[in-house]
Protein backbone atom coordinates (compact mmCIF):
# COMPACT_ATOMS: atom_id res chain seq x y z
CA UNK A 1 0.00 0.00 0.00
CA UNK A 2 1.34 3.43 -0.90
CA UNK A 3 0.73 6.95 0.27
CA UNK A 4 1.36 10.12 -1.76
CA UNK A 5 3.32 13.02 -0.29
CA UNK A 6 3.07 16.72 -1.19
CA UNK A 7 5.19 16.15 -4.30
CA UNK A 8 2.81 13.51 -5.62
CA UNK A 9 5.35 10.70 -5.21
CA UNK A 10 4.28 7.34 -3.82
CA UNK A 11 5.86 6.15 -0.58
CA UNK A 12 5.41 2.67 0.88
CA UNK A 13 3.15 2.65 3.91
CA UNK A 14 5.76 0.61 5.79
CA UNK A 15 8.21 3.45 6.19
CA UNK A 16 6.99 6.97 5.54
CA UNK A 17 9.83 9.40 4.85
CA UNK A 18 9.77 13.13 5.37
CA UNK A 19 12.02 15.62 3.67
CA UNK A 20 13.43 18.01 6.24
CA UNK A 21 14.86 20.32 3.61
CA UNK A 22 13.09 23.67 3.35
CA UNK A 23 11.86 24.53 -0.15
CA UNK A 24 11.75 28.22 0.68
CA UNK A 25 10.70 30.80 3.24
CA UNK A 26 8.03 33.52 3.14
CA UNK A 27 10.25 35.61 0.82
CA UNK A 28 10.62 32.72 -1.64
CA UNK A 29 14.30 32.30 -0.76
CA UNK A 30 15.79 28.84 -0.43
CA UNK A 31 17.14 27.91 3.00
CA UNK A 32 20.77 26.93 2.44
CA UNK A 33 21.03 25.17 5.82
CA UNK A 34 20.10 21.83 4.22
CA UNK A 35 21.20 21.84 0.62
CA UNK A 36 20.38 18.35 -0.70
CA UNK A 37 18.18 15.31 -0.17
CA UNK A 38 19.91 11.97 -0.78
CA UNK A 39 17.75 9.30 -2.44
CA UNK A 40 16.81 6.42 -0.15
CA UNK A 41 15.47 2.90 -0.72
CA UNK A 42 13.75 1.10 2.16
CA UNK A 43 12.55 -2.47 2.32
CA UNK A 44 11.27 -4.88 4.96
CA UNK A 45 11.93 -8.55 5.70
CA UNK A 46 10.40 -10.70 8.43
CA UNK A 47 13.22 -9.81 10.83
CA UNK A 48 14.25 -6.24 9.97
CA UNK A 49 13.96 -3.08 7.90
CA UNK A 50 16.80 -2.06 5.60
CA UNK A 51 17.60 1.47 4.47
CA UNK A 52 20.02 2.19 1.60
CA UNK A 53 20.90 5.86 1.11
CA UNK A 54 22.96 7.10 -1.83
CA UNK A 55 25.75 9.23 -0.32
CA UNK A 56 28.57 9.42 -2.88
CA UNK A 57 31.48 11.55 -1.73
CA UNK A 58 30.37 11.51 1.92
CA UNK A 59 32.87 10.26 4.50
CA UNK A 60 31.68 7.88 7.26
CA UNK A 61 32.65 10.43 9.92
CA UNK A 62 30.31 12.97 8.31
CA UNK A 63 27.17 10.79 8.69
CA UNK A 64 24.98 10.46 11.78
CA UNK A 65 22.17 7.98 12.45
CA UNK A 66 19.73 8.62 15.27
CA UNK A 67 16.84 6.41 16.40
CA UNK A 68 14.31 7.64 18.97
CA UNK A 69 11.21 5.57 19.51
CA UNK A 70 9.82 4.96 16.03
CA UNK A 71 11.73 7.83 14.37
CA UNK A 72 14.88 7.20 12.32
CA UNK A 73 17.00 10.17 11.21
CA UNK A 74 20.06 10.15 8.98
CA UNK A 75 22.00 13.37 8.61
CA UNK A 76 25.39 14.54 7.54
CA UNK A 77 27.37 16.62 5.12
CA UNK A 78 29.11 16.27 1.77
CA UNK A 79 32.04 18.64 2.02
CA UNK A 80 33.49 20.78 -0.75
CA UNK A 81 37.00 19.67 -1.67
CA UNK A 82 38.49 22.47 -3.73
CA UNK A 83 40.77 21.21 -6.46
CA UNK A 84 41.54 24.77 -7.51
CA UNK A 85 40.46 28.23 -6.38
CA UNK A 86 36.71 28.91 -6.71
CA UNK A 87 37.35 31.57 -9.36
CA UNK A 88 38.81 28.92 -11.68
CA UNK A 89 35.70 26.75 -11.84
CA UNK A 90 33.67 27.12 -15.04
CA UNK A 91 30.93 24.80 -13.79
CA UNK A 92 30.34 23.28 -10.36
CA UNK A 93 27.34 20.93 -10.50
CA UNK A 94 28.09 18.44 -7.76
CA UNK A 95 25.70 18.70 -4.85
CA UNK A 96 27.42 19.57 -1.58
CA UNK A 97 26.35 20.65 1.85
CA UNK A 98 24.27 19.31 4.71
CA UNK A 99 21.39 16.85 4.49
CA UNK A 100 18.85 15.29 6.82
CA UNK A 101 16.14 12.67 6.27
CA UNK A 102 13.67 11.48 8.90
CA UNK A 103 11.46 8.40 8.67
CA UNK A 104 8.58 7.15 10.81
CA UNK A 105 8.77 3.44 11.46
CA UNK A 106 5.62 1.39 12.01
CA UNK A 107 7.06 -0.37 15.06
CA UNK A 108 9.84 -0.16 17.63
CA UNK A 109 13.27 -1.54 16.79
CA UNK A 110 15.88 -3.55 18.63
CA UNK A 111 18.05 -0.45 19.19
CA UNK A 112 21.05 -2.43 20.43
CA UNK A 113 21.31 -4.46 17.20
CA UNK A 114 21.15 -1.68 14.58
CA UNK A 115 24.13 -1.80 12.21
CA UNK A 116 25.35 0.49 9.45
CA UNK A 117 28.13 0.60 6.88
CA UNK A 118 29.09 3.10 4.18
CA UNK A 119 30.57 1.39 1.15
CA UNK A 120 30.94 2.58 -2.46
CA UNK A 121 28.85 5.67 -1.74
CA UNK A 122 25.88 3.75 -0.30
CA UNK A 123 24.91 3.85 3.37
CA UNK A 124 23.40 0.46 4.28
CA UNK A 125 21.49 0.44 7.59
CA UNK A 126 19.97 -2.75 9.04
CA UNK A 127 17.23 -2.07 11.59
CA UNK A 128 16.20 -5.28 13.41
CA UNK A 129 12.60 -5.47 14.59
CA UNK A 130 11.95 -5.83 18.28
CA UNK A 131 10.70 -9.31 19.23
CA UNK A 132 6.93 -9.42 19.24
CA UNK A 133 4.94 -10.61 22.22
CA UNK A 134 4.00 -14.24 21.86
CA UNK A 135 2.39 -17.00 23.84
CA UNK A 136 4.79 -19.53 25.27
CA UNK A 137 3.39 -23.06 25.33
CA UNK A 138 3.64 -24.84 28.66
CA UNK A 139 4.59 -28.46 28.49
CA UNK A 140 3.16 -30.89 30.96
CA UNK A 141 5.34 -33.61 32.40
CA UNK A 142 3.33 -36.49 33.77
CA UNK A 143 4.88 -38.96 36.07
CA UNK A 144 3.54 -42.45 35.89
CA UNK A 145 1.83 -42.97 39.15
CA UNK A 146 0.67 -46.55 38.75
CA UNK A 147 0.13 -48.21 42.08
CA UNK A 148 1.46 -51.64 41.28
CA UNK A 149 3.91 -53.25 43.58
C-alpha positions as CSV (number, residue, x, y, z in Angstrom):
1,X,0.0,0.0,0.0
2,X,1.3,3.4,-0.9
3,X,0.7,7.0,0.3
4,X,1.4,10.1,-1.8
5,X,3.3,13.0,-0.3
6,X,3.1,16.7,-1.2
7,X,5.2,16.2,-4.3
8,X,2.8,13.5,-5.6
9,X,5.3,10.7,-5.2
10,X,4.3,7.3,-3.8
11,X,5.9,6.2,-0.6
12,X,5.4,2.7,0.9
13,X,3.1,2.6,3.9
14,X,5.8,0.6,5.8
15,X,8.2,3.5,6.2
16,X,7.0,7.0,5.5
17,X,9.8,9.4,4.9
18,X,9.8,13.1,5.4
19,X,12.0,15.6,3.7
20,X,13.4,18.0,6.2
21,X,14.9,20.3,3.6
22,X,13.1,23.7,3.3
23,X,11.9,24.5,-0.1
24,X,11.7,28.2,0.7
25,X,10.7,30.8,3.2
26,X,8.0,33.5,3.1
27,X,10.3,35.6,0.8
28,X,10.6,32.7,-1.6
29,X,14.3,32.3,-0.8
30,X,15.8,28.8,-0.4
31,X,17.1,27.9,3.0
32,X,20.8,26.9,2.4
33,X,21.0,25.2,5.8
34,X,20.1,21.8,4.2
35,X,21.2,21.8,0.6
36,X,20.4,18.4,-0.7
37,X,18.2,15.3,-0.2
38,X,19.9,12.0,-0.8
39,X,17.7,9.3,-2.4
40,X,16.8,6.4,-0.1
41,X,15.5,2.9,-0.7
42,X,13.7,1.1,2.2
43,X,12.5,-2.5,2.3
44,X,11.3,-4.9,5.0
45,X,11.9,-8.6,5.7
46,X,10.4,-10.7,8.4
47,X,13.2,-9.8,10.8
48,X,14.3,-6.2,10.0
49,X,14.0,-3.1,7.9
50,X,16.8,-2.1,5.6
51,X,17.6,1.5,4.5
52,X,20.0,2.2,1.6
53,X,20.9,5.9,1.1
54,X,23.0,7.1,-1.8
55,X,25.7,9.2,-0.3
56,X,28.6,9.4,-2.9
57,X,31.5,11.5,-1.7
58,X,30.4,11.5,1.9
59,X,32.9,10.3,4.5
60,X,31.7,7.9,7.3
61,X,32.7,10.4,9.9
62,X,30.3,13.0,8.3
63,X,27.2,10.8,8.7
64,X,25.0,10.5,11.8
65,X,22.2,8.0,12.4
66,X,19.7,8.6,15.3
67,X,16.8,6.4,16.4
68,X,14.3,7.6,19.0
69,X,11.2,5.6,19.5
70,X,9.8,5.0,16.0
71,X,11.7,7.8,14.4
72,X,14.9,7.2,12.3
73,X,17.0,10.2,11.2
74,X,20.1,10.1,9.0
75,X,22.0,13.4,8.6
76,X,25.4,14.5,7.5
77,X,27.4,16.6,5.1
78,X,29.1,16.3,1.8
79,X,32.0,18.6,2.0
80,X,33.5,20.8,-0.7
81,X,37.0,19.7,-1.7
82,X,38.5,22.5,-3.7
83,X,40.8,21.2,-6.5
84,X,41.5,24.8,-7.5
85,X,40.5,28.2,-6.4
86,X,36.7,28.9,-6.7
87,X,37.4,31.6,-9.4
88,X,38.8,28.9,-11.7
89,X,35.7,26.8,-11.8
90,X,33.7,27.1,-15.0
91,X,30.9,24.8,-13.8
92,X,30.3,23.3,-10.4
93,X,27.3,20.9,-10.5
94,X,28.1,18.4,-7.8
95,X,25.7,18.7,-4.8
96,X,27.4,19.6,-1.6
97,X,26.3,20.6,1.9
98,X,24.3,19.3,4.7
99,X,21.4,16.8,4.5
100,X,18.8,15.3,6.8
101,X,16.1,12.7,6.3
102,X,13.7,11.5,8.9
103,X,11.5,8.4,8.7
104,X,8.6,7.1,10.8
105,X,8.8,3.4,11.5
106,X,5.6,1.4,12.0
107,X,7.1,-0.4,15.1
108,X,9.8,-0.2,17.6
109,X,13.3,-1.5,16.8
110,X,15.9,-3.5,18.6
111,X,18.0,-0.4,19.2
112,X,21.1,-2.4,20.4
113,X,21.3,-4.5,17.2
114,X,21.1,-1.7,14.6
115,X,24.1,-1.8,12.2
116,X,25.4,0.5,9.4
117,X,28.1,0.6,6.9
118,X,29.1,3.1,4.2
119,X,30.6,1.4,1.2
120,X,30.9,2.6,-2.5
121,X,28.8,5.7,-1.7
122,X,25.9,3.8,-0.3
123,X,24.9,3.9,3.4
124,X,23.4,0.5,4.3
125,X,21.5,0.4,7.6
126,X,20.0,-2.7,9.0
127,X,17.2,-2.1,11.6
128,X,16.2,-5.3,13.4
129,X,12.6,-5.5,14.6
130,X,11.9,-5.8,18.3
131,X,10.7,-9.3,19.2
132,X,6.9,-9.4,19.2
133,X,4.9,-10.6,22.2
134,X,4.0,-14.2,21.9
135,X,2.4,-17.0,23.8
136,X,4.8,-19.5,25.3
137,X,3.4,-23.1,25.3
138,X,3.6,-24.8,28.7
139,X,4.6,-28.5,28.5
140,X,3.2,-30.9,31.0
141,X,5.3,-33.6,32.4
142,X,3.3,-36.5,33.8
143,X,4.9,-39.0,36.1
144,X,3.5,-42.5,35.9
145,X,1.8,-43.0,39.2
146,X,0.7,-46.5,38.7
147,X,0.1,-48.2,42.1
148,X,1.5,-51.6,41.3
149,X,3.9,-53.2,43.6
